[in-house]
């Protein structure tokens, strides 16, 4: 079994950490992606589209002010600046009486909102358990082509970018089980995307291959990702700003504004290999053979698509 995994180029967590994360991601640069506010500032400075920040609270005494600032906004997303795996995120769809309505129609009182935001500030959801920032972003509207594949939440596209080249991608489709969150560990569907064509070609749910969304019966394989070229360019441009060499970039395709950077990850998960039915190692090796020469953005995107599309050449690399 281990020999077959090696031949397939499957990357394990120890290999990811030792050969790619530690080697290509300088520790001092991690805050650029671990802190969503810092990521947003990087993108804004470079002219890369990202969701608009509506409000933020760094201290508990700011929470009442935070609540007041949101009165003028019908919908929004509350999240920890240093959270991971979708934990601590609340999507507010609208107002109901004196409170709010969450995704899925669940009620949220003003007191419940403040209590949850206080937990964020206390570090309940942060990566290291340290104090955090409760940030509120605008709620994006998913492109209709992707919104049709799920019943709630906003799907995103994860792109693994290595040394400036896109090497693997999937779209993460929220389900009822995931509570509207685009996170595979919480029950979202991961549909692998062929980089060369921008179409989904395989999908998994909790590690098992599926063809349809269990909530809707809608096929999730063989679907075209809208604005595919721009998705890849947005991911590569954003990772260029971080100074990191091995990054997972999460892109949301907004119905009105197109691809936008949601966040980035210096330790992207490996389930993307299951979603694609392919290992990362051969593609990473191919990039190593190319990356010694400085290339413009468009050429790196095109070469990345070619790397993913020529599996026979990769096996011989």
C-alpha positions as CSV (number, residue, x, y, z in Angstrom):
1,X,0.0,0.0,0.0
2,X,2.8,2.4,0.9
3,X,4.5,1.8,-2.4
4,X,1.3,2.5,-4.3
5,X,0.8,5.8,-2.4
6,X,4.4,6.8,-3.2
7,X,3.9,6.0,-6.9
8,X,0.7,8.0,-6.9
9,X,2.6,11.0,-5.5
10,X,0.4,11.2,-2.4
11,X,1.7,13.8,0.1
12,X,1.4,13.1,3.8
13,X,1.3,15.5,6.7
14,X,4.9,14.9,7.8
15,X,6.2,15.3,4.2
16,X,4.1,18.5,3.9
17,X,5.5,19.9,7.1
18,X,9.2,19.0,6.5
19,X,9.5,19.4,2.8
20,X,7.2,22.3,2.0
21,X,5.7,24.2,5.0
22,X,9.0,24.5,7.0
23,X,11.2,24.9,4.0
24,X,9.3,27.5,2.0
25,X,7.2,29.3,4.6
26,X,9.3,31.6,6.8
27,X,7.9,31.5,10.2
28,X,8.0,35.3,10.6
29,X,5.7,35.7,7.7
30,X,2.9,33.5,9.1
31,X,0.9,36.4,10.5
32,X,0.3,37.6,7.0
33,X,-2.1,34.7,6.5
34,X,-2.9,33.5,10.1
35,X,-4.4,36.9,10.8
36,X,-7.4,37.6,8.5
37,X,-7.2,41.3,9.1
38,X,-3.5,41.3,8.0
39,X,-4.5,39.3,4.9
40,X,-7.2,41.8,4.0
41,X,-4.7,44.7,4.3
42,X,-2.2,42.9,2.1
43,X,-4.8,42.3,-0.6
44,X,-6.2,45.8,-0.4
45,X,-2.8,47.4,-0.7
46,X,-2.1,45.3,-3.9
47,X,-5.5,46.0,-5.4
48,X,-6.7,42.4,-5.0
49,X,-10.5,42.1,-4.3
50,X,-11.5,41.0,-0.8
51,X,-14.7,41.2,1.3
52,X,-15.2,44.6,2.8
53,X,-14.6,45.0,6.6
54,X,-17.7,46.4,8.3
55,X,-16.5,46.6,11.9
56,X,-14.1,45.0,14.4
57,X,-13.7,44.8,18.2
58,X,-10.4,44.1,19.9
59,X,-11.7,44.5,23.5
60,X,-14.8,43.4,25.3
61,X,-15.8,47.0,26.1
62,X,-16.1,47.6,22.3
63,X,-18.8,45.0,21.8
64,X,-21.8,47.3,22.3
65,X,-20.3,49.7,19.8
66,X,-19.8,46.8,17.4
67,X,-23.4,45.9,17.7
68,X,-24.5,49.5,17.0
69,X,-22.3,49.7,13.9
70,X,-24.1,46.7,12.4
71,X,-27.6,48.1,12.7
72,X,-27.4,49.6,9.2
73,X,-26.3,46.3,7.6
74,X,-28.9,43.7,6.7
75,X,-26.5,40.8,6.5
76,X,-22.9,40.2,7.5
77,X,-20.4,37.6,8.7
78,X,-18.9,37.5,12.2
79,X,-15.6,35.7,12.5
80,X,-12.4,35.4,14.5
81,X,-9.4,37.1,12.8
82,X,-7.1,34.2,13.8
83,X,-9.5,31.3,13.6
84,X,-9.2,28.1,11.6
85,X,-11.4,25.3,10.1
86,X,-14.4,27.6,10.0
87,X,-14.7,27.6,13.8
88,X,-16.4,30.6,15.4
89,X,-18.0,31.9,12.2
90,X,-21.6,33.1,12.3
91,X,-23.4,34.1,9.1
92,X,-26.2,36.6,9.7
93,X,-28.8,36.7,7.0
94,X,-31.0,39.5,8.3
95,X,-32.7,41.1,11.2
96,X,-35.7,39.6,13.1
97,X,-37.3,41.8,15.7
98,X,-34.6,42.9,18.2
99,X,-32.3,40.1,17.1
100,X,-30.9,38.4,14.0
101,X,-31.5,35.5,11.7
102,X,-28.6,33.1,11.1
103,X,-28.1,31.0,8.0
104,X,-30.5,28.1,8.0
105,X,-33.2,30.3,9.6
106,X,-32.0,30.0,13.2
107,X,-32.6,32.9,15.5
108,X,-29.8,34.8,17.2
109,X,-30.5,37.3,20.0
110,X,-28.4,40.5,20.4
111,X,-27.2,39.1,23.7
112,X,-26.2,35.8,21.9
113,X,-24.3,37.8,19.3
114,X,-22.4,39.8,22.0
115,X,-21.7,36.6,23.9
116,X,-20.3,34.9,20.9
117,X,-18.2,37.9,19.9
118,X,-16.8,38.0,23.5
119,X,-15.7,34.4,23.1
120,X,-13.9,35.3,19.9
121,X,-12.0,38.1,21.7
122,X,-11.1,35.8,24.6
123,X,-9.4,33.5,22.1
124,X,-11.9,30.7,22.1
125,X,-11.4,30.0,18.4
126,X,-7.9,31.4,17.8
127,X,-5.1,29.1,16.5
128,X,-3.0,29.5,19.7
129,X,-5.8,30.2,22.2
130,X,-4.6,33.8,22.6
131,X,-6.8,36.9,22.6
132,X,-8.3,37.7,19.2
133,X,-10.3,40.2,17.2
134,X,-14.0,39.9,16.5
135,X,-14.3,41.0,12.9
136,X,-17.4,41.5,10.8
137,X,-17.3,41.3,7.0
138,X,-19.9,41.9,4.3
139,X,-21.7,38.7,3.3
140,X,-20.9,37.8,-0.2
141,X,-23.4,36.5,-2.7
142,X,-22.1,33.3,-4.4
143,X,-22.1,33.2,-8.2
144,X,-25.4,31.5,-9.4
145,X,-23.5,28.6,-11.0
146,X,-22.0,27.7,-7.6
147,X,-24.9,28.7,-5.4
148,X,-27.1,26.2,-7.4
149,X,-24.9,23.4,-6.1
150,X,-25.7,23.9,-2.4
151,X,-28.7,24.9,-0.3
152,X,-27.0,27.4,2.1
153,X,-23.8,29.1,2.8
154,X,-21.2,30.4,0.3
155,X,-19.0,27.9,-1.6
156,X,-15.4,28.8,-2.1
157,X,-12.5,27.6,-4.3
158,X,-9.3,26.4,-2.6
159,X,-6.2,26.7,-4.7
160,X,-2.8,25.3,-3.6
161,X,-0.1,27.6,-4.9
162,X,3.5,26.4,-4.7
163,X,6.4,28.8,-5.4
164,X,4.0,31.0,-7.5
165,X,2.4,28.2,-9.5
166,X,-1.2,26.8,-9.0
167,X,-0.9,23.1,-8.6
168,X,-4.2,21.8,-7.3
169,X,-7.7,23.1,-6.6
170,X,-11.1,22.1,-5.4
171,X,-14.4,23.8,-4.6
172,X,-15.9,23.4,-1.2
173,X,-19.7,23.2,-1.1
174,X,-21.5,23.8,2.2
175,X,-24.2,21.3,3.2
176,X,-26.9,21.2,5.9
177,X,-24.6,19.0,7.9
178,X,-21.8,21.6,7.7
179,X,-24.1,24.3,8.9
180,X,-23.5,26.3,5.8
181,X,-19.8,26.4,6.3
182,X,-17.4,25.5,3.4
183,X,-15.3,23.2,5.6
184,X,-14.7,19.5,4.8
185,X,-14.2,18.5,8.4
186,X,-17.6,19.9,9.3
187,X,-19.4,18.0,6.4
188,X,-18.9,20.2,3.3
189,X,-18.4,18.5,-0.1
190,X,-15.0,18.8,-1.7
191,X,-15.1,18.7,-5.5
192,X,-11.8,18.5,-7.3
193,X,-11.2,20.8,-10.2
194,X,-9.2,20.0,-13.3
195,X,-6.9,23.0,-13.5
196,X,-6.6,22.8,-17.3
197,X,-10.4,23.0,-17.9
198,X,-11.9,24.5,-14.8
199,X,-14.4,21.7,-14.4
200,X,-15.1,19.5,-11.4
201,X,-14.1,15.9,-12.1
202,X,-14.5,14.1,-8.7
203,X,-16.1,14.9,-5.3
204,X,-15.9,13.6,-1.8
205,X,-18.1,13.9,1.3
206,X,-16.5,12.9,4.6
207,X,-13.7,11.0,2.8
208,X,-16.1,9.0,0.5
209,X,-16.6,9.6,-3.2
210,X,-20.0,11.1,-4.2
211,X,-21.5,12.4,-7.4
212,X,-24.4,14.5,-6.0
213,X,-25.1,16.9,-3.1
214,X,-27.1,14.8,-0.6
215,X,-29.3,17.9,0.3
216,X,-30.4,18.5,-3.3
217,X,-29.6,15.5,-5.4
218,X,-27.8,18.0,-7.8
219,X,-24.8,16.7,-9.6
220,X,-21.6,18.3,-8.4
221,X,-19.2,16.5,-10.9
222,X,-18.7,17.8,-14.4
223,X,-19.6,21.4,-13.4
224,X,-17.8,24.4,-14.8
225,X,-16.3,26.9,-12.4
226,X,-17.2,30.5,-13.5
227,X,-14.4,33.0,-14.2
228,X,-11.9,30.2,-13.8
229,X,-8.9,32.0,-15.3
230,X,-9.5,34.9,-12.9
231,X,-9.8,32.6,-9.9
232,X,-6.3,31.2,-10.6
233,X,-4.9,34.6,-11.2
234,X,-6.4,36.0,-8.0
235,X,-5.0,33.1,-6.0
236,X,-1.5,33.5,-7.4
237,X,-1.5,37.3,-7.1
238,X,-2.6,37.1,-3.4
239,X,0.0,34.4,-2.5
240,X,2.7,36.6,-4.2
241,X,2.0,39.2,-1.6
242,X,2.6,36.9,1.4
243,X,6.2,36.0,0.7
244,X,5.3,32.4,1.5
245,X,6.1,29.5,-0.9
246,X,3.4,26.9,0.0
247,X,-0.1,28.4,0.5
248,X,-3.7,27.5,0.2
249,X,-5.7,30.5,-1.1
250,X,-9.5,30.5,-0.6
251,X,-11.4,32.4,-3.3
252,X,-15.1,33.2,-3.3
253,X,-16.7,34.0,-6.7
254,X,-19.1,36.8,-5.9
255,X,-22.2,37.1,-8.0
256,X,-21.5,40.8,-8.8
257,X,-17.8,41.3,-8.4
258,X,-16.3,37.9,-9.4
259,X,-13.3,36.2,-7.7
260,X,-12.4,37.6,-4.3
261,X,-9.8,36.4,-1.7
262,X,-11.5,35.2,1.4
263,X,-8.4,34.0,3.3
264,X,-5.1,32.1,3.0
265,X,-3.5,29.3,4.8
266,X,0.2,28.5,5.4
267,X,-0.7,24.9,6.3
268,X,-3.4,23.9,3.8
269,X,-5.0,20.5,4.5
270,X,-4.3,17.4,2.3
271,X,-7.9,16.2,1.7
272,X,-7.7,18.2,-1.6
273,X,-5.8,15.1,-2.9
274,X,-8.8,12.9,-2.2
275,X,-11.1,15.4,-3.9
276,X,-9.0,15.2,-7.0
277,X,-8.1,11.5,-6.9
278,X,-4.4,12.6,-7.4
279,X,-1.3,13.2,-5.3
280,X,0.4,16.5,-5.0
281,X,4.0,15.3,-5.1
282,X,4.4,14.9,-8.8
283,X,3.0,18.4,-9.4
284,X,5.3,19.9,-6.7
285,X,8.3,18.2,-8.3
286,X,7.4,19.6,-11.7
287,X,7.2,23.1,-10.2
288,X,10.6,22.6,-8.6
289,X,11.9,21.9,-12.1
290,X,10.4,25.1,-13.5
291,X,10.7,27.6,-10.6
292,X,14.3,28.6,-11.1
293,X,13.3,31.2,-13.7
294,X,11.3,34.3,-12.9
295,X,8.1,34.2,-14.9
296,X,5.2,36.7,-15.3
297,X,1.8,36.0,-13.6
298,X,0.0,34.8,-16.8
299,X,2.8,32.4,-17.7
300,X,2.9,30.9,-14.2
301,X,-0.9,30.4,-14.2
302,X,-0.7,28.7,-17.7
303,X,2.2,26.5,-16.7
304,X,0.4,25.5,-13.6
305,X,-2.6,24.4,-15.6
306,X,-0.4,22.5,-17.9
307,X,1.3,20.7,-15.0
308,X,-2.0,19.4,-13.7
309,X,-3.1,18.4,-17.1
310,X,-0.1,16.3,-18.2
311,X,-0.2,13.4,-15.8
312,X,1.9,11.1,-18.0
313,X,4.7,13.6,-18.2
314,X,4.6,14.1,-14.4
315,X,5.0,10.4,-13.7
316,X,8.2,10.5,-15.8
317,X,9.4,13.8,-14.1
